[in-house]
């Protein structure tokens, strides 16, 4: 639910704009509000879980998210919808990181690959399914159903949370680092807001520069405060671990590229090829098929070739498949496009699982809460930034294409945009190549009691 709701309303914006009597571009504020709320509240999720207990926090987050979804569905104005999207984002910011924290605390190192593979699957599926689900619900029902579907799912999830999530100790005397919270929340909000402006129709570049500059300055100040504070909101010592540091940097580049593709592809098919929204979204489904098809092989692949080889290979292939998307033209057979997207889905799935697993390889039990919170913030924001980065690449595509002597119209700017995006996972692969050869080997050892290979 949390991953879907980041972008599912994109296909419904035209219908919503007519209902609210506002320009379509104004609906971008609802996506920005959701991502901003995620950025603001994720850093404090670890403290809330430690202070009040993981099960109460997780269950309450589901209630907030589900209630906000219902209120989104009955909103009668853009202002009401935006406010409810902020509430939705606040619930999601507690729901996903705390849920993963529960799993990490209950999982041994030798079973972490399998556990993370299951946790990774929704993040892979959501950006691909969102355009299809949004298009079908909007076309054959109403845009309000984009939010209504969360209500029964949330109710079921709430009761499962009460039944399945174990009780955990709570530290009632744990104090909140208010200054750290304000600084990190402001940093993430400015950066998320600045990148989100890029997706608007008429980009205010001065606003983008100011927002990113403020976010960068707050980021530096936040790191300095968190490093010196006796009781920091986030303990950054996990960045001293090579596996944690390198995979967060390389993984961020990988996620941004992967997050940009489901945004650019439907736009290419609709604006460049003139396809209808349903057909455009259905052609992206092979990515989802590739994600699922390779999932049973992910653990054997990691155990056979190791994390460094898999991370570097998945980054190189992901960059290559995105580069091939630049060759998509109206005359290219759809079957060939399907093959490319299927291959992209396979390697993005393997890469996601590898990144999301090795990041915790050397993290100690004492560091797990803070490491999970930091990683959750980075992962949520970089996936969300994928859309913004895709929009930025598309904005750059037209003038670059024009400089190269083309028209700067039609599908040509998309080709430039895909080539720019393709460079991100390649740089991520270079970062992962710095890992030791046996990095993450503690996770790929045969499970206890299993015969040796």
C-alpha positions as CSV (number, residue, x, y, z in Angstrom):
1,X,0.0,0.0,0.0
2,X,2.7,2.4,1.0
3,X,4.8,1.9,-2.2
4,X,1.8,2.0,-4.5
5,X,0.4,5.2,-3.1
6,X,3.6,7.1,-3.9
7,X,2.7,7.3,-7.7
8,X,-0.6,5.5,-8.3
9,X,-2.5,8.7,-8.6
10,X,-0.4,9.9,-11.6
11,X,-2.7,8.2,-14.1
12,X,-5.8,9.7,-12.3
13,X,-4.6,13.3,-12.3
14,X,-6.7,14.4,-15.3
15,X,-10.0,13.1,-13.8
16,X,-9.1,14.6,-10.4
17,X,-8.3,18.0,-11.9
18,X,-11.7,18.1,-13.5
19,X,-13.4,17.2,-10.3
20,X,-11.5,19.8,-8.3
21,X,-11.6,22.4,-11.1
22,X,-7.9,23.0,-11.0
23,X,-5.1,22.6,-13.7
24,X,-3.6,19.1,-14.0
25,X,-0.2,20.4,-13.0
26,X,-1.6,21.4,-9.6
27,X,-2.2,17.8,-8.7
28,X,1.6,17.3,-8.4
29,X,1.3,18.9,-5.0
30,X,-0.5,15.7,-3.7
31,X,2.5,13.5,-4.7
32,X,5.0,16.0,-3.3
33,X,3.0,16.2,0.0
34,X,3.1,12.4,0.4
35,X,6.9,12.2,-0.3
36,X,7.6,15.1,2.0
37,X,5.7,13.5,4.8
38,X,7.7,10.3,4.3
39,X,11.0,12.3,4.4
40,X,10.0,14.2,7.5
41,X,8.8,11.2,9.6
42,X,11.0,8.3,8.6
43,X,14.0,9.5,10.6
44,X,12.0,9.4,13.9
45,X,10.4,6.0,13.2
46,X,13.2,4.1,15.0
47,X,12.9,6.2,18.1
48,X,9.1,5.8,18.2
49,X,9.4,2.0,17.9
50,X,12.0,1.8,20.7
51,X,10.0,4.2,22.9
52,X,6.5,2.8,22.5
53,X,7.2,-0.7,21.2
54,X,7.3,-2.1,17.7
55,X,3.9,-3.8,17.7
56,X,1.8,-0.8,18.9
57,X,3.7,1.5,16.5
58,X,3.3,-0.7,13.5
59,X,-0.5,-1.3,14.2
60,X,-1.1,2.4,14.9
61,X,0.7,3.3,11.6
62,X,-1.6,1.0,9.7
63,X,-4.6,2.6,11.3
64,X,-3.4,6.1,10.4
65,X,-2.5,5.1,6.8
66,X,-5.9,3.3,6.3
67,X,-7.9,6.1,7.8
68,X,-6.1,8.7,5.7
69,X,-6.7,6.6,2.6
70,X,-10.5,6.7,3.3
71,X,-10.4,10.4,3.9
72,X,-8.5,10.9,0.6
73,X,-11.3,9.0,-1.2
74,X,-14.0,11.4,0.1
75,X,-12.0,14.6,-0.3
76,X,-13.9,17.4,-2.1
77,X,-11.1,19.8,-2.7
78,X,-7.4,19.8,-3.6
79,X,-6.6,21.3,-0.2
80,X,-8.4,18.5,1.7
81,X,-6.7,15.8,-0.5
82,X,-3.3,17.3,0.1
83,X,-3.8,17.4,3.8
84,X,-4.9,13.8,3.9
85,X,-1.9,12.8,1.7
86,X,0.4,14.3,4.4
87,X,-1.4,12.1,7.0
88,X,-1.0,9.1,4.7
89,X,2.7,9.8,4.3
90,X,3.1,10.0,8.1
91,X,1.5,6.6,8.5
92,X,3.6,5.1,5.8
93,X,6.8,6.5,7.3
94,X,6.1,4.6,10.5
95,X,4.6,1.5,8.8
96,X,7.4,0.3,6.4
97,X,10.6,1.0,8.5
98,X,9.1,-0.4,11.7
99,X,7.7,-3.5,9.9
100,X,11.2,-4.2,8.5
101,X,12.8,-3.6,11.9
102,X,10.5,-6.3,13.4
103,X,11.7,-8.8,10.7
104,X,15.4,-7.9,11.1
105,X,15.3,-8.4,14.8
106,X,13.7,-11.8,14.4
107,X,15.9,-13.1,11.5
108,X,19.3,-14.8,11.8
109,X,22.1,-13.8,9.5
110,X,22.0,-17.1,7.5
111,X,18.3,-16.5,6.6
112,X,18.5,-12.8,6.0
113,X,18.7,-13.1,2.2
114,X,15.3,-15.0,2.0
115,X,13.7,-12.5,4.4
116,X,14.9,-9.4,2.6
117,X,13.9,-11.0,-0.8
118,X,10.3,-11.0,0.5
119,X,10.5,-7.5,1.9
120,X,12.0,-6.2,-1.4
121,X,9.3,-7.6,-3.6
122,X,6.6,-4.9,-2.9
123,X,9.1,-2.1,-3.6
124,X,9.9,-3.7,-7.0
125,X,6.3,-4.4,-7.9
126,X,4.7,-1.1,-6.9
127,X,6.2,1.3,-9.5
128,X,5.3,-1.1,-12.3
129,X,1.8,-2.0,-11.1
130,X,0.9,1.5,-10.0
131,X,0.3,2.9,-13.6
132,X,-1.7,-0.2,-14.5
133,X,-3.8,-0.2,-11.3
134,X,-4.4,3.5,-11.5
135,X,-5.3,3.4,-15.1
136,X,-7.8,0.5,-14.8
137,X,-9.4,1.9,-11.6
138,X,-9.7,5.4,-13.1
139,X,-11.0,4.2,-16.5
140,X,-13.5,1.6,-15.3
141,X,-14.5,2.9,-11.9
142,X,-13.5,6.2,-10.3
143,X,-10.3,7.9,-9.2
144,X,-11.6,7.6,-5.6
145,X,-11.1,3.8,-5.8
146,X,-7.3,4.5,-6.0
147,X,-7.6,5.2,-2.3
148,X,-10.7,3.1,-1.4
149,X,-8.8,-0.2,-2.2
150,X,-6.5,0.5,0.8
151,X,-9.3,0.4,3.3
152,X,-10.0,-3.4,3.3
153,X,-6.3,-4.1,2.9
154,X,-5.5,-1.9,5.9
155,X,-8.2,-3.6,8.0
156,X,-6.8,-7.1,7.2
157,X,-3.2,-5.9,7.8
158,X,-4.1,-4.4,11.2
159,X,-5.5,-7.7,12.6
160,X,-2.5,-9.6,11.1
161,X,-0.2,-7.2,12.8
162,X,-1.8,-7.8,16.2
163,X,-1.6,-11.5,15.7
164,X,1.9,-11.9,14.1
165,X,4.1,-9.1,15.4
166,X,5.7,-10.1,18.6
167,X,5.8,-7.9,21.7
168,X,9.1,-6.1,22.2
169,X,10.7,-4.2,25.0
170,X,10.1,-0.5,25.2
171,X,12.4,2.2,26.7
172,X,10.0,4.6,28.4
173,X,12.9,6.8,29.4
174,X,14.3,7.2,25.9
175,X,14.6,10.9,25.1
176,X,14.0,12.3,21.6
177,X,16.7,14.4,20.0
178,X,14.4,17.2,19.0
179,X,17.1,19.3,17.3
180,X,18.3,16.3,15.3
181,X,14.7,15.6,14.3
182,X,14.1,19.1,13.2
183,X,17.4,19.3,11.2
184,X,17.0,15.9,9.4
185,X,13.3,16.5,8.7
186,X,14.1,19.9,7.2
187,X,17.0,18.5,5.2
188,X,14.9,15.7,3.7
189,X,11.9,17.9,3.1
190,X,13.9,20.6,1.2
191,X,15.7,17.9,-0.9
192,X,12.4,16.0,-1.6
193,X,10.6,19.3,-2.4
194,X,13.3,20.6,-4.6
195,X,13.5,17.4,-6.7
196,X,9.7,17.2,-6.9
197,X,9.4,20.7,-8.4
198,X,11.3,19.3,-11.4
199,X,8.3,17.1,-12.2
200,X,6.0,20.1,-12.6
201,X,5.0,21.4,-16.0
202,X,6.8,24.8,-15.8
203,X,9.9,24.3,-13.6
204,X,10.9,27.1,-11.3
205,X,14.6,26.5,-11.5
206,X,15.4,29.2,-8.9
207,X,13.1,27.4,-6.4
208,X,14.8,24.1,-7.2
209,X,18.3,25.6,-6.6
210,X,17.2,27.3,-3.3
211,X,15.5,24.1,-2.0
212,X,18.4,21.8,-2.9
213,X,20.9,24.3,-1.5
214,X,19.0,24.6,1.8
215,X,18.7,20.8,1.9
216,X,22.4,20.4,1.4
217,X,23.3,22.9,4.0
218,X,21.0,21.2,6.5
219,X,22.5,17.8,5.6
220,X,26.0,19.0,6.5
221,X,24.7,20.5,9.8
222,X,22.7,17.4,10.6
223,X,25.7,15.1,10.2
224,X,27.8,17.4,12.4
225,X,25.1,17.4,15.1
226,X,24.4,13.7,15.0
227,X,28.1,12.9,15.2
228,X,28.6,15.1,18.3
229,X,25.3,14.5,20.2
230,X,25.3,12.2,23.2
231,X,21.8,11.0,22.4
232,X,21.5,11.4,18.6
233,X,18.3,10.8,16.8
234,X,20.3,8.6,14.3
235,X,23.5,6.9,15.1
236,X,25.7,7.2,12.0
237,X,28.4,4.8,13.2
238,X,27.1,2.1,10.8
239,X,28.6,4.2,8.0
240,X,32.0,3.1,9.3
241,X,31.2,-0.4,7.9
242,X,32.2,-0.7,4.2
243,X,29.3,-2.9,3.3
244,X,26.8,-0.4,4.8
245,X,28.5,2.7,3.3
246,X,29.2,1.4,-0.2
247,X,25.9,-0.3,-0.7
248,X,23.9,2.8,0.5
249,X,25.8,5.0,-2.0
250,X,25.7,2.5,-4.9
251,X,22.2,1.4,-4.0
252,X,20.9,5.0,-4.1
253,X,22.1,5.4,-7.7
254,X,20.6,2.0,-8.6
255,X,17.2,2.8,-7.1
256,X,17.0,6.2,-8.6
257,X,17.5,4.8,-12.1
258,X,15.1,1.9,-11.5
259,X,12.5,4.3,-10.1
260,X,12.8,6.6,-13.1
261,X,12.0,3.9,-15.7
262,X,8.4,3.2,-14.8
263,X,7.8,7.0,-15.0
264,X,9.5,7.5,-18.3
265,X,8.3,4.5,-20.2
266,X,4.5,5.2,-20.0
267,X,5.2,8.8,-21.0
268,X,7.3,7.6,-24.0
269,X,4.5,5.3,-25.1
270,X,1.8,7.9,-24.6
271,X,3.4,11.1,-25.7
272,X,6.0,9.7,-28.1
273,X,4.0,6.8,-29.7
274,X,0.5,8.1,-29.1
275,X,-0.7,5.0,-27.3
276,X,-3.7,5.1,-24.9
277,X,-2.8,4.9,-21.1
278,X,-3.9,1.3,-20.6
279,X,-1.8,-0.1,-23.5
280,X,1.1,2.1,-22.4
281,X,1.0,0.7,-18.9
282,X,0.5,-2.9,-19.9
283,X,3.7,-2.9,-22.0
284,X,5.6,-2.1,-18.8
285,X,4.2,-5.3,-17.1
286,X,7.1,-7.5,-18.3
287,X,9.3,-5.8,-15.8
288,X,7.0,-7.1,-13.1
289,X,7.0,-10.6,-14.7
290,X,10.8,-10.6,-14.7
291,X,10.8,-9.5,-11.0
292,X,8.7,-12.6,-10.1
293,X,10.3,-15.1,-12.4
294,X,13.8,-14.7,-11.0
295,X,12.8,-14.5,-7.3
296,X,13.3,-18.3,-6.6
297,X,16.8,-18.0,-8.1
298,X,18.0,-15.0,-6.2
299,X,19.3,-16.8,-3.1
300,X,21.2,-19.5,-5.1
301,X,22.7,-16.9,-7.4
302,X,24.0,-14.9,-4.4
303,X,25.4,-18.0,-2.7
304,X,27.1,-19.1,-5.9
305,X,28.7,-15.9,-7.1
306,X,28.8,-13.7,-4.0
307,X,27.5,-10.2,-3.4
308,X,30.2,-8.1,-5.1
309,X,29.9,-10.0,-8.4
310,X,26.1,-9.9,-8.3
311,X,25.9,-6.2,-7.5
312,X,28.4,-5.2,-10.2
313,X,26.7,-7.4,-12.8
314,X,23.2,-6.3,-12.0
315,X,24.3,-2.6,-12.1
316,X,25.9,-3.1,-15.5
317,X,23.0,-5.0,-17.0
318,X,20.5,-2.5,-15.5
319,X,22.4,0.3,-17.2
320,X,22.5,-1.6,-20.5
321,X,18.8,-2.3,-20.5
322,X,18.0,1.3,-19.8
323,X,20.3,2.3,-22.6
324,X,18.4,0.0,-24.9
325,X,15.2,1.8,-24.0
326,X,16.7,4.8,-25.7
327,X,16.4,2.8,-29.0
328,X,12.7,2.4,-28.7
329,X,10.9,4.1,-31.6
330,X,7.4,3.7,-33.1
331,X,8.8,1.2,-35.6
332,X,10.4,-1.1,-33.0
333,X,8.4,-4.4,-32.6
334,X,6.6,-4.5,-29.3
335,X,7.9,-8.1,-28.8
336,X,11.5,-6.8,-28.8
337,X,10.6,-4.1,-26.3
338,X,9.0,-6.8,-24.1
339,X,12.2,-8.9,-24.1
340,X,14.3,-5.9,-23.1
341,X,11.9,-5.0,-20.3
342,X,11.7,-8.6,-19.1
343,X,15.5,-8.7,-18.8
344,X,15.4,-5.4,-17.0
345,X,13.0,-6.8,-14.5
346,X,15.2,-9.9,-13.8
347,X,18.3,-7.9,-13.0
348,X,16.6,-5.1,-11.1
349,X,15.0,-7.8,-8.9
350,X,18.4,-9.5,-8.2
351,X,20.1,-6.1,-7.6
352,X,17.4,-4.9,-5.2
353,X,17.6,-8.0,-3.1
354,X,21.4,-7.9,-3.0
355,X,21.6,-4.3,-2.0
356,X,18.8,-4.6,0.6
357,X,20.5,-7.6,2.2
358,X,24.2,-6.9,2.3
359,X,23.6,-3.5,3.8
360,X,22.9,-5.3,7.1
361,X,25.6,-7.9,6.8
362,X,28.0,-6.4,9.3
363,X,25.5,-4.4,11.4
364,X,25.5,-5.4,15.1
365,X,22.4,-6.1,17.1
366,X,22.9,-2.8,18.9
367,X,23.1,-0.9,15.6
368,X,20.2,-2.5,13.9
369,X,17.5,0.0,14.9
370,X,19.4,3.1,13.8
371,X,20.9,1.3,10.7
372,X,17.4,0.3,9.6
373,X,16.0,3.8,10.1
374,X,18.8,5.4,8.1
375,X,18.5,2.8,5.3
376,X,14.7,3.2,5.2
377,X,15.0,6.9,4.8
378,X,17.6,6.6,2.0
379,X,15.7,3.9,0.2
380,X,12.3,5.6,0.4
381,X,13.6,8.9,-0.8
382,X,15.8,7.6,-3.6
383,X,12.9,5.6,-5.0
384,X,10.8,8.6,-4.8
385,X,13.5,10.7,-6.3
386,X,13.5,8.4,-9.2
387,X,10.5,10.1,-10.6
388,X,12.1,13.5,-10.1
389,X,15.4,12.4,-11.6
390,X,13.4,11.0,-14.6
391,X,11.6,14.4,-15.0
392,X,15.0,16.2,-14.8
393,X,16.5,13.9,-17.4
394,X,13.5,14.5,-19.6
395,X,13.7,18.3,-19.2
396,X,17.4,18.0,-20.2
397,X,16.6,15.7,-23.1
398,X,14.9,18.3,-25.4
399,X,17.7,20.9,-25.3
400,X,20.4,18.3,-25.6
401,X,18.6,16.7,-28.5
402,X,18.2,20.1,-30.1
403,X,21.9,20.8,-29.8
404,X,22.7,17.5,-31.5
405,X,20.6,18.7,-34.5
406,X,17.3,16.9,-33.9
407,X,13.9,18.4,-33.5
408,X,13.8,18.2,-29.7
409,X,10.2,16.9,-30.0
410,X,8.5,13.6,-30.2
411,X,10.4,10.6,-28.8
412,X,13.9,12.0,-29.3
413,X,14.1,13.7,-25.8
414,X,13.1,10.4,-24.2
415,X,16.1,8.7,-25.9
416,X,18.4,11.3,-24.3
417,X,16.7,10.9,-21.0
418,X,17.1,7.1,-20.9
419,X,20.8,7.5,-21.8
420,X,21.3,9.9,-18.9
421,X,19.4,7.6,-16.5
422,X,21.4,4.6,-17.7
423,X,24.6,6.1,-16.4
424,X,23.4,6.0,-12.7
425,X,23.5,2.2,-12.2
426,X,26.9,2.1,-14.0
427,X,28.4,4.5,-11.4
428,X,26.7,2.4,-8.7
429,X,28.4,-0.7,-10.1
430,X,31.8,1.1,-9.9
431,X,31.1,1.9,-6.3
432,X,30.2,-1.7,-5.5
433,X,33.4,-2.9,-7.2
434,X,35.3,-1.4,-4.2
435,X,33.8,-4.0,-1.9
436,X,36.1,-6.8,-0.6
437,X,35.7,-10.1,-2.6
438,X,34.1,-11.9,0.4
439,X,31.8,-9.0,1.4
440,X,28.6,-10.4,2.9
441,X,29.9,-13.9,3.0
442,X,28.4,-14.3,6.5
443,X,25.0,-14.1,4.8
444,X,25.7,-16.6,2.0
445,X,27.0,-19.4,4.2
446,X,24.8,-22.5,4.0
447,X,22.0,-22.5,6.6
448,X,22.7,-24.3,9.9
449,X,22.2,-28.0,9.5
450,X,22.4,-27.9,5.7
451,X,24.9,-30.2,4.0
452,X,27.9,-28.4,2.3
453,X,27.7,-27.7,-1.4
